[in-house]
Amino acid sequence: MTKAKVRAVLVDGRAYQKKPDGSLVPLKGKTDWARLDRQSAAQVEAVAARDRDSAPMTDVEWAAAAVVQPQKVSVGIKLDDDVLGWFKSQGKGYQTRINSVLRRYYEAHRKVAR
């Protein structure tokens, strides 16, 4: 069984599902905010410490953090027609998806080279 593709848009920082008729329906997240509100800061920190995907950042790391938004550069690139066709068949935003795939590849290989 394949999962249905959901087309989402942000309006004033909130996510909405875009229906085929153009109407927008608010999307609900899966976060249990009531449960999170009941937890103490120590409990939240303990959960974060057990997260195997990422160690929590220290105060020093947060202080040194910076938001980096790479500048987009227009380029001409030749792609295989079937590859470009597949990205285009996924709908609007195919260039952004191609960039995302390339970024993931770049980040994976940049980490290995260090």
C-alpha positions in Angstrom: 0.0 0.0 0.0 1.4 3.4 -0.9 0.9 6.5 1.1 -1.2 9.2 -0.4 0.7 12.2 -1.5 -0.3 15.4 0.4 0.2 18.8 -1.2 0.9 21.2 1.7 1.3 25.0 1.7 2.3 27.4 4.4 0.0 30.3 5.1 1.2 32.6 7.9 3.5 29.8 9.2 0.7 27.2 9.4 0.5 24.2 7.2 -2.5 23.5 5.1 -3.4 20.7 2.7 -4.2 21.9 -0.8 -7.2 20.0 -2.2 -7.7 19.5 -6.0 -10.4 22.1 -6.0 -8.0 24.7 -4.6 -9.4 24.8 -1.1 -7.1 24.6 1.9 -7.6 22.4 4.9 -5.5 22.9 8.1 -3.0 20.0 8.7 -2.6 18.6 12.2 0.8 17.6 13.4 1.4 14.3 15.3 3.0 16.0 18.3 1.2 15.3 21.6 1.5 18.8 23.0 -0.5 18.0 26.2 1.9 15.2 27.1 4.9 17.5 26.3 3.4 20.2 28.5 3.2 17.8 31.4 6.9 16.9 31.2 9.5 18.7 33.2 12.5 20.3 31.6 14.6 17.4 33.0 12.3 14.8 31.4 12.5 16.6 28.0 16.3 16.8 28.3 16.4 13.0 29.2 14.4 12.2 26.1 16.7 14.3 23.9 19.8 12.7 25.4 18.4 9.2 24.5 17.7 10.3 20.9 20.0 8.1 18.8 19.7 10.3 15.7 21.3 13.3 17.2 23.0 14.3 20.4 21.6 17.5 22.0 23.6 20.7 21.4 25.4 22.3 24.2 24.9 26.0 25.2 28.3 26.7 23.6 27.2 25.1 20.3 24.0 27.0 20.3 25.8 30.3 20.9 28.1 29.6 17.9 25.2 28.5 15.7 24.3 30.6 12.7 21.4 30.3 10.2 22.9 29.7 6.7 20.8 30.1 3.6 22.9 29.3 0.6 22.4 31.7 -2.3 20.7 30.2 -5.3 22.6 30.4 -8.6 21.0 29.9 -12.0 22.9 27.3 -14.0 22.4 25.3 -17.2 22.6 21.6 -16.6 21.9 18.6 -18.9 20.0 15.8 -17.3 18.8 12.5 -18.6 15.3 12.9 -20.0 13.8 10.1 -17.9 15.3 11.6 -14.7 14.0 15.1 -15.5 10.7 13.6 -16.6 10.3 11.8 -13.3 11.0 14.9 -11.2 8.6 16.9 -13.3 5.9 14.2 -12.9 6.0 14.8 -9.2 4.4 18.2 -9.7 5.4 21.8 -9.2 8.7 22.4 -7.5 10.7 19.8 -9.3 13.8 22.1 -9.3 13.6 22.5 -5.6 13.4 18.7 -5.2 16.4 18.2 -7.5 18.3 20.7 -5.4 17.3 18.8 -2.2 18.5 15.5 -3.6 21.8 17.1 -4.6 22.2 18.7 -1.2 21.7 15.4 0.6 24.3 13.8 -1.6 26.7 16.7 -1.0 26.2 16.6 2.8 26.6 12.8 3.0 29.9 12.9 1.1 31.2 16.1 2.7 30.9 14.4 6.1 32.8 11.3 4.9 35.6 13.5 3.6 36.2 15.2 7.0 
